[in-house]
Amino acid sequence: MREDGTGLAQARTDLALARTDLANERTFLAYLRTSLMLVGSGVTVMKIYAGDVAWYAVGIALIVCGLLFLLGGAARFARMRRNLRRDGQA
């Protein structure tokens, strides 16, 4: 470490970038978990109420929402990771 403290400052910056990257991954996993829950709920509704058209539509809507949620989470994850790589040169 240099006497002027730049080594310590760089280490803190690197650790902050690592923490932010890990937080980004945790957020993506939360999007994934929620997406799986929505898709699973949609499939369950469709199986339980197989004969009812209205419930079938609810099931389809839940599946579509789950997939859109996953796409939104993946896009957010990729955008944040790209910004972190660009700003932190990691």
Buried (B, 14 or more C-beta within 10 A) or exposed (E): EEEEEEEEEEEEEEEEBEEBBEEBEEBBEEBBEBBEEBBEBBBEBBEEBEEEEEBBEBBEEBBEBBBEBBEEBBEBBEEBBEEBEEEBEE
